[in-house]
Amino acid sequence: MAEILVLGAGLNGLVTATLLAHDGHSVTILERDQAAPGNDAQNVWQRWQRPGVNQFRQLHFMLPRWRALMQHELRAVLDQVIALGGARVNVFDELPRDLTGGRRDGDDRFDTVTARRPILEAAAAAVAQRTHGVSIRRGVTVTGLLTGRSLVGAAPHVTGVVIDGGAVLRADLVVDATGRRSPIAAMVESAGGRRPHEEREDSGFVYYARHFRSTDGSRPAALGTLLQHFDSLSILTLPCDNDTWGVGFITSARDKQLRGLRDTSAWMAALRLYPTAAHWGEGEPITDVQVIAGIEDRYRRFVVDGEPVVTGLVAVGDAWACTNPSLGRGASIGMLHACALRDLLRDVSPDQPEKLVRRFDEITESTVTPLYRMTLAFDRHRLNEIAADVTGQTYRTSDAGWAMTKALYAAAQHDPDVLRAYMSVVSMLSTPQEALAAPGLVGKVLTLGANAPQYPVPGPNRAELLSAIVAAG
Ligand SMILES: Cc1cc2nc3c(=O)[nH]c(=O)nc-3n(C[C@H](O)[C@H](O)[C@H](O)COP(=O)(O)OP(=O)(O)OC[C@H]3O[C@@H](n4cnc5c(N)ncnc54)[C@H](O)[C@@H]3O)c2cc1C
């Protein structure tokens, strides 16, 4: 069994370390930020300082795929989220019956367990902390890589890390889980290696989000899906733990006129315009409007032109790839990636470093890269669509995939079978091809969705939205 260092105790670093320790590896997690101050949801939410995770108090929802993976692989994390007040949610219990057609056999695949991000992370940390074979060292910043003799051409072979203060920690394998701002590419270069392949650009989106608490112990009824699209923006309405919930507007960071949504009164006035979302603003606010922009899409590969650029090191979760998060896939993709690494280490040990890096690259490409690419494609189209809204035009593209995505969303508002297909795609339970494979389903989607209005859920047009923001601000 191997000595493994996991860099970063975020959502994915914690579950990766726990999975690896369950297989008998000895795992040390290095995390620059301090632990949660106490283990109750209130303290965790209000007092945990996490400068290492920009999105720490932003909207989060755990998809049914994440719940299914956790139930199979790390049941204790789900139990801990629930113990901290996490919400059990199934959209087919939440949505109106005229949308769902009532609960059906098989709908339990849409079950999930979710919470505000700090509570989710506290749960994963508590489970890691009590897992035999995991040790978490907090307040430790990794500043560089320790390398030994190269084993593949000139690629540095990582044998450990350097931490602040200059001490070194050795390991058989280093797993980078330092998140979307991971410094690992620069560290590989500083160690004399070729820079990993990297694709990065600003995703172009901005989030204006708030969290609320119930005043009567119930959460708002869902009148639409969790993510709804409208002229110029999308809206997320997300159930969370302890009778709290999050609501957010997602739009183009270039849209200066919508920057008024930073203002609480303007934000509330805007929300009131959307019949399927307005009532999510009727709780006790527990945050002001929290804004996050400059969210990068970034993807890395450590095998370049067929050759590893580094050995002894792999990256998981956001440190490998991250996108605009409105589809809420980061933790689910991270968990899939962590399981893939755990499984690979059952076959290939870190003392076969070249094979390990090559095989992990192949497995990453076949399991999680397609999800990254699909998410990116959705985001690009949606951002272009919003850009067209801003200029009063209709977005046109020759990509038949986008037309089908739009038709599926529109048809899901009218047909319970299509709604289930749509939900299985957005829950990451099926690919679009799998979801639409049932006989007659594509026909229904085209009949109900192909000529639907661009935005099938009622909401204001751009002029009405801007005027409400200006009037309130
Ligand atoms: C606005 C927003 C909303 C999101 N909503 C959702 C959602 O609804 N559902 C979902 O599944 N995902 C969502 N995500 C994505 C999700 O937050 C990430 O996928 C997830 O946090 C990634 O976990 P991670 O462990 O890979 O990285 P992180 O959680 O970013 O953790 C990285 C850790 O590494 C530490 N670190 C960094 N550098 C060093 C260093 N040099 N030394 C030591 N430690 C270091 C950091 O302090 C941090 O703790 C959202 C993201 C954003 C931006």
The ligand as a Gaussian input file, in Angstrom:
#p B3LYP/6-31G(d) Opt

LIG

0 1
 C      -20.312000      29.761000      -7.899000
 C      -20.088000      28.262000      -7.841000
 C      -21.157000      27.426000      -7.598000
 C      -20.975000      26.032000      -7.588000
 N      -22.063000      25.231000      -7.411000
 C      -21.898000      23.887000      -7.435000
 C      -23.014000      23.015000      -7.268000
 O      -24.163000      23.452000      -7.135000
 N      -22.794000      21.670000      -7.281000
 C      -21.548000      21.145000      -7.470000
 O      -21.396000      19.920000      -7.478000
 N      -20.475000      21.954000      -7.646000
 C      -20.620000      23.288000      -7.637000
 N      -19.543000      24.102000      -7.800000
 C      -18.235000      23.479000      -8.023000
 C      -17.647000      22.990000      -6.716000
 O      -17.574000      24.074000      -5.823000
 C      -16.263000      22.432000      -7.015000
 O      -16.361000      21.474000      -8.033000
 C      -15.640000      21.800000      -5.803000
 O      -15.489000      22.747000      -4.795000
 C      -14.268000      21.303000      -6.173000
 O      -13.709000      20.659000      -5.064000
 P      -12.146000      20.440000      -5.037000
 O      -11.857000      19.659000      -3.804000
 O      -11.699000      19.892000      -6.346000
 O      -11.551000      21.912000      -4.919000
 P      -11.850000      23.037000      -3.812000
 O      -13.105000      22.781000      -3.116000
 O      -11.667000      24.341000      -4.507000
 O      -10.699000      22.836000      -2.759000
 C       -9.360000      23.117000      -3.036000
 C       -8.635000      23.186000      -1.706000
 O       -7.232000      23.291000      -1.928000
 C       -6.694000      24.191000      -0.973000
 N       -5.427000      24.704000      -1.515000
 C       -5.264000      25.465000      -2.627000
 N       -3.956000      25.699000      -2.832000
 C       -3.291000      25.071000      -1.829000
 C       -1.915000      24.932000      -1.499000
 N       -0.975000      25.502000      -2.265000
 N       -1.587000      24.231000      -0.404000
 C       -2.535000      23.647000       0.378000
 N       -3.855000      23.730000       0.108000
 C       -4.215000      24.427000      -0.983000
 C       -7.777000      25.254000      -0.848000
 O       -7.653000      25.974000       0.354000
 C       -9.039000      24.399000      -0.898000
 O       -9.437000      23.973000       0.376000
 C      -19.691000      25.484000      -7.796000
 C      -18.612000      26.327000      -8.049000
 C      -18.804000      27.698000      -8.096000
 C      -17.629000      28.577000      -8.454000

